[in-house]
Amino acid sequence: MHSIILKHVGKVYHLDSVEVPALVDINLEILPRRFTVISGPSGSGKTTLLNLMGCIDRPDQGEVIVDNQPVHLLSDDALSDFRARHLGFIFQNFNLLPVLSAYENVEYPLLLTGVPAKQRRERVLGLLDAVGLADKGNNRPGQLSGGQRQRVAIARALAPAPMLVLADEPTANLDSHTGAAIIALMRKMQHDHDVSFVFSSHDPQVHAEADDAVFLRDGRITSIQRRDEPGTEKR
């Protein structure tokens, strides 16, 4: 069983008349219910890979299969619906809606998928309590610390009960103490909600907690390390 399978995936960007390969022949399996970190220097393809896994972008070549669904074959509308119902996202800049309260930010993805009001309320209050913000539901993002905003973002990502949460440098804008607390919280949420987490990150604290690590350079996978498997798979 896999959360994500990528088969011979390629992605090319066009800058004027120049083709820039972002990903080249990516073959990767993301295992379920694990912490997976994607690392590499700037321009190595980390964000592009995360965007393909998150159904935000499409490959130019190959297959992307998420939760047994070949998402590269879906129409734009079907892809948006799949993304809203099955995936959660956490960003380094939090990406909370500043005019909404913490409660409303967490509730927002449930509104998009038509969850009834009673279920929304139970889900939102439960998640705010789980991330330690039961008393901050009425606060807007500008009234919260960076760590608190990231906790709201984690609750929002988990609101639709996704099978996978993708996190783009989730600790980059946090101090080391707060970053460690956020990593511990995400690990707890992974266990409590039976969900997979995939990160792009340079943070040594994230690497220390990772079950699996994927290393990229120049759009290619150079190695994969799995914590419970000896050695390193070379690509």
VEXDREN-2710 file (C-alpha; in Angstrom, 1 decimal):
% VEXDREN-2710
k/r/px/py/pz
1/MET/0.0/0.0/0.0
2/HIS/1.3/3.5/-0.9
3/SER/0.1/7.0/-0.3
4/ILE/1.7/8.2/-3.6
5/ILE/3.4/6.5/-6.5
6/LEU/5.3/8.5/-9.2
7/LYS/6.3/6.6/-12.3
8/HIS/8.8/8.1/-14.8
9/VAL/7.6/11.6/-14.0
10/GLY/9.0/14.6/-15.8
11/LYS/8.3/18.3/-15.7
12/VAL/9.6/21.0/-17.9
13/TYR/9.2/24.8/-17.5
14/HIS/9.4/27.1/-20.5
15/LEU/11.3/30.4/-20.0
16/ASP/10.8/32.3/-23.3
17/SER/12.3/29.9/-25.9
18/VAL/14.3/27.9/-23.3
19/GLU/13.2/24.6/-21.8
20/VAL/14.2/24.2/-18.2
21/PRO/13.8/20.6/-16.9
22/ALA/12.5/20.8/-13.3
23/LEU/12.1/17.0/-12.8
24/VAL/13.6/14.2/-14.7
25/ASP/12.4/10.5/-14.7
26/ILE/11.2/10.6/-11.1
27/ASN/10.3/7.1/-9.7
28/LEU/9.2/7.3/-6.1
29/GLU/6.9/5.6/-3.6
30/ILE/5.6/7.5/-0.6
31/LEU/4.6/5.0/2.1
32/PRO/1.4/5.6/4.2
33/ARG/1.3/6.9/7.8
34/ARG/4.9/8.2/7.7
35/PHE/6.9/11.4/7.9
36/THR/8.7/11.9/4.5
37/VAL/11.1/14.8/4.0
38/ILE/12.2/16.0/0.5
39/SER/15.5/17.8/0.5
40/GLY/17.9/19.4/-2.0
41/PRO/19.6/22.7/-2.9
42/SER/17.6/25.6/-4.3
43/GLY/16.4/24.8/-7.8
44/SER/16.6/21.0/-7.3
45/GLY/12.9/20.5/-7.9
46/LYS/11.5/20.2/-4.4
47/THR/8.6/22.5/-4.8
48/THR/7.7/21.1/-8.2
49/LEU/7.7/17.6/-6.8
50/LEU/5.5/18.7/-3.9
51/ASN/3.1/20.5/-6.3
52/LEU/2.7/17.3/-8.3
53/MET/2.0/15.2/-5.3
54/GLY/-0.5/17.8/-4.1
55/CYS/-2.4/17.9/-7.4
56/ILE/-1.5/21.6/-7.8
57/ASP/0.4/20.9/-11.0
58/ARG/0.5/18.2/-13.7
59/PRO/3.4/16.2/-15.0
60/ASP/4.5/16.6/-18.6
61/GLN/5.5/12.9/-18.6
62/GLY/4.7/9.9/-16.5
63/GLU/2.1/8.9/-13.9
64/VAL/1.1/10.3/-10.5
65/ILE/-1.1/8.0/-8.4
66/VAL/-2.4/9.4/-5.1
67/ASP/-4.4/7.1/-2.9
68/ASN/-4.9/4.7/-5.8
69/GLN/-6.2/7.5/-8.0
70/PRO/-4.3/8.3/-11.2
71/VAL/-4.6/12.0/-10.7
72/HIS/-2.8/12.9/-13.9
73/LEU/-5.8/11.6/-15.8
74/LEU/-8.4/13.7/-14.0
75/SER/-10.1/16.8/-15.4
76/ASP/-9.4/20.2/-13.8
77/ASP/-12.7/20.1/-11.9
78/ALA/-12.2/16.6/-10.7
79/LEU/-8.6/17.3/-9.7
80/SER/-9.8/20.3/-7.6
81/ASP/-12.5/18.2/-5.9
82/PHE/-10.0/15.4/-5.2
83/ARG/-7.5/17.9/-3.8
84/ALA/-10.1/19.5/-1.5
85/ARG/-11.4/16.2/-0.1
86/HIS/-8.2/14.1/0.2
87/LEU/-5.2/16.5/0.7
88/GLY/-4.2/19.0/3.3
89/PHE/-1.5/21.8/2.9
90/ILE/0.7/23.6/5.4
91/PHE/2.9/26.5/4.2
92/GLN/5.9/28.3/5.7
93/ASN/4.0/31.6/5.5
94/PHE/0.9/30.0/7.0
95/ASN/-1.4/31.3/4.2
96/LEU/-4.2/32.0/6.7
97/LEU/-7.0/34.3/5.6
98/PRO/-6.3/37.5/7.7
99/VAL/-10.0/38.6/7.8
100/LEU/-11.1/35.3/9.3
101/SER/-10.8/34.1/12.8
102/ALA/-8.8/31.0/13.7
103/TYR/-12.1/29.1/13.9
104/GLU/-13.2/30.3/10.5
105/ASN/-9.8/29.5/8.9
106/VAL/-10.1/25.9/10.1
107/GLU/-13.7/25.7/9.1
108/TYR/-13.1/27.1/5.5
109/PRO/-12.1/23.8/3.8
110/LEU/-15.2/22.2/5.3
111/LEU/-17.4/24.9/3.8
112/LEU/-15.9/24.2/0.4
113/THR/-16.8/20.6/0.6
114/GLY/-20.4/21.1/1.9
115/VAL/-20.0/19.6/5.4
116/PRO/-23.1/20.2/7.5
117/ALA/-22.9/23.0/10.2
118/LYS/-23.1/20.7/13.2
119/GLN/-20.3/18.4/11.9
120/ARG/-18.2/21.5/11.0
121/ARG/-18.5/22.8/14.5
122/GLU/-17.6/19.5/16.1
123/ARG/-14.6/19.0/13.8
124/VAL/-13.3/22.6/14.1
125/LEU/-13.6/22.7/17.9
126/GLY/-12.0/19.3/18.3
127/LEU/-9.0/20.3/16.1
128/LEU/-8.4/23.6/17.8
129/ASP/-8.4/21.8/21.1
130/ALA/-6.0/19.2/19.7
131/VAL/-3.5/21.8/18.6
132/GLY/-3.7/23.7/21.9
133/LEU/-5.8/26.7/20.7
134/ALA/-9.2/26.0/22.2
135/ASP/-9.2/29.5/23.7
136/LYS/-8.0/31.2/20.5
137/GLY/-10.9/30.4/18.1
138/ASN/-12.1/34.0/17.9
139/ASN/-8.6/35.5/17.3
140/ARG/-7.6/36.6/13.9
141/PRO/-4.1/35.6/12.5
142/GLY/-2.7/39.0/13.3
143/GLN/-3.5/38.4/17.0
144/LEU/-1.5/35.2/17.1
145/SER/2.2/34.3/17.3
146/GLY/4.0/32.6/14.5
147/GLY/3.8/29.3/16.3
148/GLN/0.1/29.7/17.0
149/ARG/-0.6/30.6/13.4
150/GLN/1.2/27.4/12.3
151/ARG/-0.9/25.4/14.7
152/VAL/-4.0/26.9/13.1
153/ALA/-2.6/25.9/9.7
154/ILE/-2.1/22.4/10.9
155/ALA/-5.7/22.2/12.2
156/ARG/-6.9/23.6/8.9
157/ALA/-4.9/21.0/6.9
158/LEU/-6.4/18.2/9.0
159/ALA/-10.0/19.5/8.9
160/PRO/-11.2/17.6/5.8
161/ALA/-9.7/14.3/7.3
162/PRO/-7.1/14.0/4.4
163/MET/-5.1/10.9/3.8
164/LEU/-2.0/13.1/3.1
165/VAL/-0.7/16.4/4.3
166/LEU/1.9/18.3/2.3
167/ALA/4.0/20.8/4.1
168/ASP/6.3/23.3/2.3
169/GLU/9.1/24.4/4.7
170/PRO/6.7/24.4/7.7
171/THR/9.3/25.5/10.3
172/ALA/11.2/28.0/8.1
173/ASN/9.8/31.1/9.7
174/LEU/9.9/29.8/13.3
175/ASP/12.6/29.9/15.9
176/SER/14.2/26.5/16.8
177/HIS/12.2/26.0/20.0
178/THR/8.9/26.8/18.3
179/GLY/9.9/24.7/15.3
180/ALA/10.6/21.7/17.5
181/ALA/7.2/22.1/19.2
182/ILE/5.5/22.3/15.8
183/ILE/7.3/19.1/14.6
184/ALA/6.2/17.3/17.7
185/LEU/2.7/18.4/17.2
186/MET/2.6/17.3/13.6
187/ARG/4.0/13.9/14.6
188/LYS/1.2/13.6/17.2
189/MET/-1.4/14.6/14.6
190/GLN/0.0/12.1/12.2
191/HIS/-0.4/9.3/14.8
192/ASP/-3.8/10.5/16.1
193/HIS/-5.3/11.0/12.6
194/ASP/-3.6/8.2/10.8
195/VAL/-2.3/10.5/8.1
196/SER/0.8/10.7/6.0
197/PHE/3.0/13.8/6.1
198/VAL/5.3/14.9/3.2
199/PHE/7.6/17.9/3.8
200/SER/10.0/19.9/1.8
201/SER/12.6/21.2/4.3
202/HIS/16.2/22.1/5.1
203/ASP/15.5/22.0/8.8
204/PRO/17.7/19.5/10.7
205/GLN/15.0/19.0/13.2
206/VAL/12.6/17.8/10.5
207/HIS/15.3/15.5/9.1
208/ALA/15.8/14.0/12.6
209/GLU/12.1/13.1/12.8
210/ALA/11.7/11.8/9.3
211/ASP/10.9/8.2/8.6
212/ASP/11.9/8.6/5.0
213/ALA/14.2/11.1/3.3
214/VAL/14.3/11.9/-0.5
215/PHE/17.2/13.8/-1.8
216/LEU/17.1/15.8/-5.1
217/ARG/19.7/17.5/-7.2
218/ASP/19.1/19.0/-10.7
219/GLY/15.6/17.5/-10.8
220/ARG/16.7/14.0/-10.2
221/ILE/16.5/11.8/-7.1
222/THR/20.0/11.1/-5.9
223/SER/19.1/8.9/-2.9
224/ILE/16.3/7.7/-0.7
225/GLN/16.8/6.8/3.0
226/ARG/14.2/4.9/5.0
227/ARG/14.7/4.8/8.7
228/ASP/13.6/1.2/9.2
229/GLU/15.5/-0.2/6.2
230/PRO/19.3/-0.7/6.1
231/GLY/21.4/1.4/3.8
232/THR/20.3/3.8/1.1
233/GLU/18.6/3.3/-2.2
234/LYS/20.7/4.9/-4.9
235/ARG/19.2/6.3/-8.0
END
